[in-house]
Structures are given as structure tokens and as C-alpha cells.
């Protein structure tokens, strides 16, 4: 189980969209989160906790079934 660095959801790695950045593979709940991350990974990486972190909602809810 990984945590989506964009929305913070727990993600099952198998079959999930993924993106490698600086030698680490990140997993995402959906392609929209992966796209947000791939466009500006530094925004989501190297942060201690989530202080000052803005959540950018990308038009879908995170209630996957």
C-alpha cells in the first residue's frame, strides 16, 4: 500500500498509475493525480508533513469502489 502524494489517499500499487521521480516510484489513485504530480513533482516531494501544502482538487471525488 502506498500513499498518493497528490491527494493523500492510500493506493494499491498493483495496476495503479505510477511515476518515477529521483529514483522513487510514486503511485496514484488516478491518472489526474499522476498528471498533477508529473507536471510539478517538486511541489509534492520533499515536504515534512503537509504544512502549507495546498490541495488542488481536480474535478473528481476520491470515493473509488
HTML snippet that shows the backbone in 3Dmol.js (N, CA, C, O; Angstrom):
<script src="https://3Dmol.org/build/3Dmol-min.js"></script>
<div id="view" style="width:600px;height:400px;position:relative"></div>
<script>
const pdb = `
ATOM      1  N   UNK A   1       0.859  -1.198   0.000  1.00  0.00           N
ATOM      2  CA  UNK A   1       0.000   0.000   0.000  1.00  0.00           C
ATOM      3  C   UNK A   1       0.893   1.245   0.000  1.00  0.00           C
ATOM      4  O   UNK A   1       1.823   1.349   0.800  1.00  0.00           O
ATOM      5  N   UNK A   2       0.610   2.162  -0.881  1.00  0.00           N
ATOM      6  CA  UNK A   2       1.343   3.427  -0.945  1.00  0.00           C
ATOM      7  C   UNK A   2       0.365   4.569  -0.724  1.00  0.00           C
ATOM      8  O   UNK A   2      -0.852   4.390  -0.764  1.00  0.00           O
ATOM      9  N   UNK A   3       0.931   5.749  -0.487  1.00  0.00           N
ATOM     10  CA  UNK A   3       0.072   6.914  -0.332  1.00  0.00           C
ATOM     11  C   UNK A   3       0.228   7.801  -1.559  1.00  0.00           C
ATOM     12  O   UNK A   3       1.344   8.130  -1.962  1.00  0.00           O
ATOM     13  N   UNK A   4      -0.893   8.182  -2.147  1.00  0.00           N
ATOM     14  CA  UNK A   4      -0.882   9.097  -3.286  1.00  0.00           C
ATOM     15  C   UNK A   4      -0.321  10.435  -2.801  1.00  0.00           C
ATOM     16  O   UNK A   4      -0.912  11.065  -1.924  1.00  0.00           O
ATOM     17  N   UNK A   5       0.818  10.879  -3.363  1.00  0.00           N
ATOM     18  CA  UNK A   5       1.427  12.128  -2.882  1.00  0.00           C
ATOM     19  C   UNK A   5       0.609  13.369  -3.223  1.00  0.00           C
ATOM     20  O   UNK A   5       0.829  14.435  -2.647  1.00  0.00           O
ATOM     21  N   UNK A   6      -0.330  13.239  -4.153  1.00  0.00           N
ATOM     22  CA  UNK A   6      -1.130  14.392  -4.559  1.00  0.00           C
ATOM     23  C   UNK A   6      -2.342  14.565  -3.645  1.00  0.00           C
ATOM     24  O   UNK A   6      -2.553  15.645  -3.092  1.00  0.00           O
ATOM     25  N   UNK A   7      -3.141  13.503  -3.483  1.00  0.00           N
ATOM     26  CA  UNK A   7      -4.374  13.645  -2.702  1.00  0.00           C
ATOM     27  C   UNK A   7      -4.299  13.002  -1.329  1.00  0.00           C
ATOM     28  O   UNK A   7      -5.170  13.228  -0.490  1.00  0.00           O
ATOM     29  N   UNK A   8      -3.245  12.185  -1.087  1.00  0.00           N
ATOM     30  CA  UNK A   8      -3.077  11.582   0.229  1.00  0.00           C
ATOM     31  C   UNK A   8      -3.830  10.281   0.443  1.00  0.00           C
ATOM     32  O   UNK A   8      -3.816   9.722   1.540  1.00  0.00           O
ATOM     33  N   UNK A   9      -4.488   9.800  -0.603  1.00  0.00           N
ATOM     34  CA  UNK A   9      -5.219   8.532  -0.490  1.00  0.00           C
ATOM     35  C   UNK A   9      -4.276   7.343  -0.434  1.00  0.00           C
ATOM     36  O   UNK A   9      -3.179   7.387  -0.992  1.00  0.00           O
ATOM     37  N   UNK A  10      -4.703   6.278   0.241  1.00  0.00           N
ATOM     38  CA  UNK A  10      -3.948   5.032   0.197  1.00  0.00           C
ATOM     39  C   UNK A  10      -4.223   4.367  -1.146  1.00  0.00           C
ATOM     40  O   UNK A  10      -5.372   4.279  -1.580  1.00  0.00           O
ATOM     41  N   UNK A  11      -3.163   3.900  -1.801  1.00  0.00           N
ATOM     42  CA  UNK A  11      -3.290   3.334  -3.142  1.00  0.00           C
ATOM     43  C   UNK A  11      -2.690   1.930  -3.166  1.00  0.00           C
ATOM     44  O   UNK A  11      -1.597   1.697  -2.650  1.00  0.00           O
ATOM     45  N   UNK A  12      -3.415   1.015  -3.765  1.00  0.00           N
ATOM     46  CA  UNK A  12      -2.915  -0.336  -4.001  1.00  0.00           C
ATOM     47  C   UNK A  12      -2.001  -0.239  -5.223  1.00  0.00           C
ATOM     48  O   UNK A  12      -2.453   0.133  -6.306  1.00  0.00           O
ATOM     49  N   UNK A  13      -0.711  -0.573  -5.055  1.00  0.00           N
ATOM     50  CA  UNK A  13       0.241  -0.370  -6.154  1.00  0.00           C
ATOM     51  C   UNK A  13      -0.121  -1.128  -7.426  1.00  0.00           C
ATOM     52  O   UNK A  13       0.057  -0.617  -8.531  1.00  0.00           O
ATOM     53  N   UNK A  14      -0.627  -2.341  -7.268  1.00  0.00           N
ATOM     54  CA  UNK A  14      -0.893  -3.186  -8.427  1.00  0.00           C
ATOM     55  C   UNK A  14      -1.919  -2.560  -9.357  1.00  0.00           C
ATOM     56  O   UNK A  14      -3.073  -2.357  -8.977  1.00  0.00           O
ATOM     57  N   UNK A  15      -1.496  -2.259 -10.566  1.00  0.00           N
ATOM     58  CA  UNK A  15      -2.386  -1.696 -11.564  1.00  0.00           C
ATOM     59  C   UNK A  15      -2.607  -0.191 -11.433  1.00  0.00           C
ATOM     60  O   UNK A  15      -3.333   0.398 -12.233  1.00  0.00           O
ATOM     61  N   UNK A  16      -1.989   0.433 -10.432  1.00  0.00           N
ATOM     62  CA  UNK A  16      -2.196   1.866 -10.226  1.00  0.00           C
ATOM     63  C   UNK A  16      -1.270   2.664 -11.138  1.00  0.00           C
ATOM     64  O   UNK A  16      -0.177   2.204 -11.466  1.00  0.00           O
ATOM     65  N   UNK A  17      -1.701   3.861 -11.552  1.00  0.00           N
ATOM     66  CA  UNK A  17      -0.793   4.720 -12.314  1.00  0.00           C
ATOM     67  C   UNK A  17       0.425   5.023 -11.450  1.00  0.00           C
ATOM     68  O   UNK A  17       0.283   5.278 -10.255  1.00  0.00           O
ATOM     69  N   UNK A  18       1.621   4.998 -12.038  1.00  0.00           N
ATOM     70  CA  UNK A  18       2.822   5.281 -11.266  1.00  0.00           C
ATOM     71  C   UNK A  18       3.749   6.205 -12.043  1.00  0.00           C
ATOM     72  O   UNK A  18       3.647   6.344 -13.262  1.00  0.00           O
ATOM     73  N   UNK A  19       4.650   6.830 -11.304  1.00  0.00           N
ATOM     74  CA  UNK A  19       5.582   7.779 -11.907  1.00  0.00           C
ATOM     75  C   UNK A  19       6.857   7.729 -11.095  1.00  0.00           C
ATOM     76  O   UNK A  19       6.821   7.797  -9.867  1.00  0.00           O
ATOM     77  N   UNK A  20       8.006   7.609 -11.788  1.00  0.00           N
ATOM     78  CA  UNK A  20       9.273   7.556 -11.068  1.00  0.00           C
ATOM     79  C   UNK A  20       9.909   8.932 -11.052  1.00  0.00           C
ATOM     80  O   UNK A  20       9.993   9.606 -12.079  1.00  0.00           O
ATOM     81  N   UNK A  21      10.352   9.337  -9.881  1.00  0.00           N
ATOM     82  CA  UNK A  21      10.983  10.653  -9.713  1.00  0.00           C
ATOM     83  C   UNK A  21      12.132  10.516  -8.744  1.00  0.00           C
ATOM     84  O   UNK A  21      11.954  10.049  -7.619  1.00  0.00           O
ATOM     85  N   UNK A  22      13.324  10.926  -9.181  1.00  0.00           N
ATOM     86  CA  UNK A  22      14.538  10.849  -8.369  1.00  0.00           C
ATOM     87  C   UNK A  22      14.742   9.466  -7.758  1.00  0.00           C
ATOM     88  O   UNK A  22      15.117   9.336  -6.592  1.00  0.00           O
ATOM     89  N   UNK A  23      14.488   8.431  -8.568  1.00  0.00           N
ATOM     90  CA  UNK A  23      14.748   7.070  -8.125  1.00  0.00           C
ATOM     91  C   UNK A  23      13.665   6.454  -7.250  1.00  0.00           C
ATOM     92  O   UNK A  23      13.800   5.309  -6.818  1.00  0.00           O
ATOM     93  N   UNK A  24      12.600   7.190  -6.986  1.00  0.00           N
ATOM     94  CA  UNK A  24      11.489   6.673  -6.183  1.00  0.00           C
ATOM     95  C   UNK A  24      10.252   6.561  -7.055  1.00  0.00           C
ATOM     96  O   UNK A  24       9.940   7.476  -7.817  1.00  0.00           O
ATOM     97  N   UNK A  25       9.544   5.439  -6.946  1.00  0.00           N
ATOM     98  CA  UNK A  25       8.307   5.283  -7.698  1.00  0.00           C
ATOM     99  C   UNK A  25       7.134   5.704  -6.824  1.00  0.00           C
ATOM    100  O   UNK A  25       6.977   5.226  -5.700  1.00  0.00           O
ATOM    101  N   UNK A  26       6.324   6.592  -7.347  1.00  0.00           N
ATOM    102  CA  UNK A  26       5.132   7.066  -6.645  1.00  0.00           C
ATOM    103  C   UNK A  26       3.912   6.480  -7.335  1.00  0.00           C
ATOM    104  O   UNK A  26       3.884   6.333  -8.557  1.00  0.00           O
ATOM    105  N   UNK A  27       2.901   6.147  -6.534  1.00  0.00           N
ATOM    106  CA  UNK A  27       1.677   5.552  -7.073  1.00  0.00           C
ATOM    107  C   UNK A  27       0.506   6.500  -6.838  1.00  0.00           C
ATOM    108  O   UNK A  27       0.482   7.256  -5.867  1.00  0.00           O
ATOM    109  N   UNK A  28      -0.460   6.442  -7.743  1.00  0.00           N
ATOM    110  CA  UNK A  28      -1.566   7.401  -7.723  1.00  0.00           C
ATOM    111  C   UNK A  28      -2.897   6.689  -7.829  1.00  0.00           C
ATOM    112  O   UNK A  28      -2.989   5.597  -8.390  1.00  0.00           O
ATOM    113  N   UNK A  29      -3.947   7.329  -7.276  1.00  0.00           N
ATOM    114  CA  UNK A  29      -5.276   6.718  -7.308  1.00  0.00           C
ATOM    115  C   UNK A  29      -5.882   6.831  -8.699  1.00  0.00           C
ATOM    116  O   UNK A  29      -6.773   6.060  -9.053  1.00  0.00           O
ATOM    117  N   UNK A  30      -5.398   7.796  -9.496  1.00  0.00           N
ATOM    118  CA  UNK A  30      -5.989   8.015 -10.816  1.00  0.00           C
ATOM    119  C   UNK A  30      -4.986   8.773 -11.698  1.00  0.00           C
ATOM    120  O   UNK A  30      -3.998   9.314 -11.202  1.00  0.00           O
ATOM    121  N   UNK A  31      -5.248   8.802 -12.979  1.00  0.00           N
ATOM    122  CA  UNK A  31      -4.353   9.482 -13.915  1.00  0.00           C
ATOM    123  C   UNK A  31      -4.292  10.986 -13.686  1.00  0.00           C
ATOM    124  O   UNK A  31      -3.270  11.613 -13.962  1.00  0.00           O
ATOM    125  N   UNK A  32      -5.382  11.573 -13.181  1.00  0.00           N
ATOM    126  CA  UNK A  32      -5.372  13.020 -12.935  1.00  0.00           C
ATOM    127  C   UNK A  32      -4.347  13.383 -11.858  1.00  0.00           C
ATOM    128  O   UNK A  32      -3.648  14.389 -11.973  1.00  0.00           O
ATOM    129  N   UNK A  33      -4.263  12.550 -10.804  1.00  0.00           N
ATOM    130  CA  UNK A  33      -3.265  12.794  -9.763  1.00  0.00           C
ATOM    131  C   UNK A  33      -1.857  12.584 -10.329  1.00  0.00           C
ATOM    132  O   UNK A  33      -0.946  13.356 -10.030  1.00  0.00           O
ATOM    133  N   UNK A  34      -1.684  11.556 -11.132  1.00  0.00           N
ATOM    134  CA  UNK A  34      -0.383  11.301 -11.740  1.00  0.00           C
ATOM    135  C   UNK A  34       0.032  12.481 -12.616  1.00  0.00           C
ATOM    136  O   UNK A  34       1.194  12.887 -12.599  1.00  0.00           O
ATOM    137  N   UNK A  35      -0.903  13.029 -13.373  1.00  0.00           N
ATOM    138  CA  UNK A  35      -0.611  14.157 -14.249  1.00  0.00           C
ATOM    139  C   UNK A  35      -0.200  15.377 -13.430  1.00  0.00           C
ATOM    140  O   UNK A  35       0.765  16.060 -13.773  1.00  0.00           O
ATOM    141  N   UNK A  36      -0.929  15.651 -12.348  1.00  0.00           N
ATOM    142  CA  UNK A  36      -0.574  16.776 -11.484  1.00  0.00           C
ATOM    143  C   UNK A  36       0.846  16.609 -10.952  1.00  0.00           C
ATOM    144  O   UNK A  36       1.628  17.559 -10.934  1.00  0.00           O
ATOM    145  N   UNK A  37       1.169  15.392 -10.518  1.00  0.00           N
ATOM    146  CA  UNK A  37       2.495  15.117  -9.966  1.00  0.00           C
ATOM    147  C   UNK A  37       3.575  15.257 -11.031  1.00  0.00           C
ATOM    148  O   UNK A  37       4.611  15.878 -10.792  1.00  0.00           O
ATOM    149  N   UNK A  38       3.334  14.682 -12.203  1.00  0.00           N
ATOM    150  CA  UNK A  38       4.366  14.686 -13.246  1.00  0.00           C
ATOM    151  C   UNK A  38       4.652  16.091 -13.765  1.00  0.00           C
ATOM    152  O   UNK A  38       5.750  16.366 -14.247  1.00  0.00           O
ATOM    153  N   UNK A  39       3.662  16.979 -13.666  1.00  0.00           N
ATOM    154  CA  UNK A  39       3.871  18.356 -14.121  1.00  0.00           C
ATOM    155  C   UNK A  39       4.708  19.179 -13.140  1.00  0.00           C
ATOM    156  O   UNK A  39       5.432  20.085 -13.552  1.00  0.00           O
ATOM    157  N   UNK A  40       4.614  18.869 -11.851  1.00  0.00           N
ATOM    158  CA  UNK A  40       5.431  19.592 -10.869  1.00  0.00           C
ATOM    159  C   UNK A  40       5.693  18.739  -9.637  1.00  0.00           C
ATOM    160  O   UNK A  40       5.161  19.004  -8.559  1.00  0.00           O
ATOM    161  N   UNK A  41       6.527  17.701  -9.812  1.00  0.00           N
ATOM    162  CA  UNK A  41       6.778  16.757  -8.704  1.00  0.00           C
ATOM    163  C   UNK A  41       7.380  17.434  -7.472  1.00  0.00           C
ATOM    164  O   UNK A  41       7.110  17.017  -6.345  1.00  0.00           O
ATOM    165  N   UNK A  42       8.185  18.460  -7.672  1.00  0.00           N
ATOM    166  CA  UNK A  42       8.826  19.115  -6.523  1.00  0.00           C
ATOM    167  C   UNK A  42       7.805  19.727  -5.568  1.00  0.00           C
ATOM    168  O   UNK A  42       8.107  19.977  -4.402  1.00  0.00           O
ATOM    169  N   UNK A  43       6.597  19.963  -6.070  1.00  0.00           N
ATOM    170  CA  UNK A  43       5.534  20.518  -5.234  1.00  0.00           C
ATOM    171  C   UNK A  43       5.044  19.491  -4.203  1.00  0.00           C
ATOM    172  O   UNK A  43       4.549  19.853  -3.135  1.00  0.00           O
ATOM    173  N   UNK A  44       5.193  18.193  -4.549  1.00  0.00           N
ATOM    174  CA  UNK A  44       4.642  17.134  -3.702  1.00  0.00           C
ATOM    175  C   UNK A  44       5.701  16.332  -2.957  1.00  0.00           C
ATOM    176  O   UNK A  44       5.380  15.563  -2.050  1.00  0.00           O
ATOM    177  N   UNK A  45       6.959  16.511  -3.339  1.00  0.00           N
ATOM    178  CA  UNK A  45       8.043  15.735  -2.746  1.00  0.00           C
ATOM    179  C   UNK A  45       8.853  16.637  -1.814  1.00  0.00           C
ATOM    180  O   UNK A  45       8.787  17.863  -1.907  1.00  0.00           O
ATOM    181  N   UNK A  46       9.615  16.013  -0.920  1.00  0.00           N
ATOM    182  CA  UNK A  46      10.490  16.748  -0.005  1.00  0.00           C
ATOM    183  C   UNK A  46       9.738  17.693   0.914  1.00  0.00           C
ATOM    184  O   UNK A  46      10.241  18.770   1.234  1.00  0.00           O
ATOM    185  N   UNK A  47       8.558  17.317   1.340  1.00  0.00           N
ATOM    186  CA  UNK A  47       7.875  18.154   2.318  1.00  0.00           C
ATOM    187  C   UNK A  47       7.731  17.390   3.611  1.00  0.00           C
ATOM    188  O   UNK A  47       7.386  16.209   3.616  1.00  0.00           O
ATOM    189  N   UNK A  48       7.996  18.068   4.700  1.00  0.00           N
ATOM    190  CA  UNK A  48       7.804  17.467   6.011  1.00  0.00           C
ATOM    191  C   UNK A  48       6.360  17.712   6.396  1.00  0.00           C
ATOM    192  O   UNK A  48       5.946  18.860   6.559  1.00  0.00           O
ATOM    193  N   UNK A  49       5.598  16.656   6.542  1.00  0.00           N
ATOM    194  CA  UNK A  49       4.184  16.805   6.857  1.00  0.00           C
ATOM    195  C   UNK A  49       3.475  17.495   5.706  1.00  0.00           C
ATOM    196  O   UNK A  49       3.920  17.412   4.561  1.00  0.00           O
ATOM    197  N   UNK A  50       2.389  18.169   5.998  1.00  0.00           N
ATOM    198  CA  UNK A  50       1.654  18.855   4.947  1.00  0.00           C
ATOM    199  C   UNK A  50       1.441  20.309   5.281  1.00  0.00           C
ATOM    200  O   UNK A  50       0.483  20.914   4.799  1.00  0.00           O
ATOM    201  N   UNK A  51       2.309  20.894   6.094  1.00  0.00           N
ATOM    202  CA  UNK A  51       2.116  22.294   6.462  1.00  0.00           C
ATOM    203  C   UNK A  51       2.329  23.174   5.239  1.00  0.00           C
ATOM    204  O   UNK A  51       3.330  23.042   4.536  1.00  0.00           O
ATOM    205  N   UNK A  52       1.398  24.056   4.996  1.00  0.00           N
ATOM    206  CA  UNK A  52       1.495  24.965   3.863  1.00  0.00           C
ATOM    207  C   UNK A  52       1.199  24.310   2.530  1.00  0.00           C
ATOM    208  O   UNK A  52       1.349  24.937   1.482  1.00  0.00           O
ATOM    209  N   UNK A  53       0.776  23.042   2.561  1.00  0.00           N
ATOM    210  CA  UNK A  53       0.504  22.324   1.316  1.00  0.00           C
ATOM    211  C   UNK A  53      -0.921  22.596   0.872  1.00  0.00           C
ATOM    212  O   UNK A  53      -1.868  22.390   1.631  1.00  0.00           O
ATOM    213  N   UNK A  54      -1.067  23.054  -0.346  1.00  0.00           N
ATOM    214  CA  UNK A  54      -2.406  23.302  -0.873  1.00  0.00           C
ATOM    215  C   UNK A  54      -2.904  22.072  -1.606  1.00  0.00           C
ATOM    216  O   UNK A  54      -2.168  21.441  -2.364  1.00  0.00           O
ATOM    217  N   UNK A  55      -4.149  21.743  -1.371  1.00  0.00           N
ATOM    218  CA  UNK A  55      -4.757  20.647  -2.119  1.00  0.00           C
ATOM    219  C   UNK A  55      -5.427  21.217  -3.356  1.00  0.00           C
ATOM    220  O   UNK A  55      -6.277  22.103  -3.269  1.00  0.00           O
ATOM    221  N   UNK A  56      -5.035  20.699  -4.501  1.00  0.00           N
ATOM    222  CA  UNK A  56      -5.656  21.149  -5.742  1.00  0.00           C
ATOM    223  C   UNK A  56      -6.647  20.084  -6.173  1.00  0.00           C
ATOM    224  O   UNK A  56      -6.257  18.982  -6.559  1.00  0.00           O
ATOM    225  N   UNK A  57      -7.888  20.403  -6.108  1.00  0.00           N
ATOM    226  CA  UNK A  57      -8.904  19.433  -6.480  1.00  0.00           C
ATOM    227  C   UNK A  57      -9.016  19.405  -7.999  1.00  0.00           C
ATOM    228  O   UNK A  57      -9.052  20.444  -8.658  1.00  0.00           O
ATOM    229  N   UNK A  58      -9.069  18.220  -8.522  1.00  0.00           N
ATOM    230  CA  UNK A  58      -9.026  18.105  -9.970  1.00  0.00           C
ATOM    231  C   UNK A  58     -10.287  17.517 -10.558  1.00  0.00           C
ATOM    232  O   UNK A  58     -10.243  16.782 -11.545  1.00  0.00           O
ATOM    233  N   UNK A  59     -11.399  17.839  -9.954  1.00  0.00           N
ATOM    234  CA  UNK A  59     -12.668  17.525 -10.603  1.00  0.00           C
ATOM    235  C   UNK A  59     -13.188  16.122 -10.458  1.00  0.00           C
ATOM    236  O   UNK A  59     -14.088  15.735 -11.203  1.00  0.00           O
ATOM    237  N   UNK A  60     -12.664  15.332  -9.531  1.00  0.00           N
ATOM    238  CA  UNK A  60     -13.289  14.042  -9.265  1.00  0.00           C
ATOM    239  C   UNK A  60     -13.200  13.795  -7.777  1.00  0.00           C
ATOM    240  O   UNK A  60     -12.286  14.276  -7.108  1.00  0.00           O
ATOM    241  N   UNK A  61     -14.162  13.038  -7.261  1.00  0.00           N
ATOM    242  CA  UNK A  61     -14.066  12.732  -5.847  1.00  0.00           C
ATOM    243  C   UNK A  61     -13.238  11.461  -5.683  1.00  0.00           C
ATOM    244  O   UNK A  61     -13.012  10.730  -6.647  1.00  0.00           O
ATOM    245  N   UNK A  62     -12.796  11.209  -4.479  1.00  0.00           N
ATOM    246  CA  UNK A  62     -11.915  10.079  -4.245  1.00  0.00           C
ATOM    247  C   UNK A  62     -12.635   8.935  -3.553  1.00  0.00           C
ATOM    248  O   UNK A  62     -12.101   8.315  -2.633  1.00  0.00           O
ATOM    249  N   UNK A  63     -13.842   8.664  -3.999  1.00  0.00           N
ATOM    250  CA  UNK A  63     -14.586   7.540  -3.450  1.00  0.00           C
ATOM    251  C   UNK A  63     -14.580   6.416  -4.479  1.00  0.00           C
ATOM    252  O   UNK A  63     -15.612   6.091  -5.066  1.00  0.00           O
ATOM    253  N   UNK A  64     -13.408   5.830  -4.688  1.00  0.00           N
ATOM    254  CA  UNK A  64     -13.289   4.749  -5.668  1.00  0.00           C
ATOM    255  C   UNK A  64     -13.890   3.484  -5.095  1.00  0.00           C
ATOM    256  O   UNK A  64     -13.807   3.237  -3.892  1.00  0.00           O
ATOM    257  N   UNK A  65     -14.494   2.683  -5.955  1.00  0.00           N
ATOM    258  CA  UNK A  65     -15.113   1.433  -5.489  1.00  0.00           C
ATOM    259  C   UNK A  65     -14.332   0.258  -5.992  1.00  0.00           C
ATOM    260  O   UNK A  65     -14.688  -0.886  -5.711  1.00  0.00           O
TER     261      UNK A  65
END
`;
const viewer = $3Dmol.createViewer("view");
viewer.addModel(pdb, "pdb");
viewer.setStyle({}, {cartoon: {color: "spectrum"}});
viewer.zoomTo();
viewer.render();
</script>
